[in-house]
Amino acid sequence: MTDAARPAGQKSPDAIAGEKSRVAVIFGGVSSEHPVSCLTAAGVLGAIDPQKYEVVGIGITRTGRWVRISNEAMANLTVVDRVLPELSEEASDAILIRDDKIIQLATRDEAMLDQLHPIDVAFSLLHGPFGEDGTIQGMFEMVGIPYVGAGVLASAVGMDKHFTKLVLAASGIPIGPFAVVTAADWASDRAAALDAVASLHFPVFVKPARGGSSLGITKAD
């Protein structure tokens, strides 16, 4: 957790007065792992202690809109008839407002702002790019809201499997053999790219270097 907005452990005035800590759960997103993130949000909502935390849901649609999602709607994000959940574009806009050192979440319905809630901490459940790669963590830092999880640099390095292996190897940590094939490599010298992969010995697993590990994984024989 970072303490960009307030000293560590300091809460909004409402929380100091004895109310539950308000956790902004942010999920969905524009990556291919949008549905997986929705499932994660439902799971976290079911697991978090309601006696200690008040959850306020912020969904990010496929088009990048930030929308307010009720806890009831979040709990219903499940697999139905083998169809993964998706966030609707019909929900009202969610807007974060910074007032001095207090962050508030507002819901915009047309031209009106409603349901202002002070936020004590952001909990990003976004999967893949724009969620695990340091981008939203950087936004939290700029806005000044404490957040759960790794910081900007660790998120960025950890999301890129190539640079993760380079950092681990430079730190003396053993890593498995791998080959990186970029689009430019494939376009300029396909034979060299295939030779690099063949040197690993088949079968191999092909993973997007800057994607998550839920989708897009292929075993190649």
Helices and strands as residue ranges (DSSP letters): H 13-16, E 21-28, H 34-47, E 53-60, E 66-69, H 71-75, E 93-99, E 102-109, E 112-119, E 121-124, H 135-143, H 152-159, H 161-170, H 183-188, H 190-198, E 204-206, E 218-220
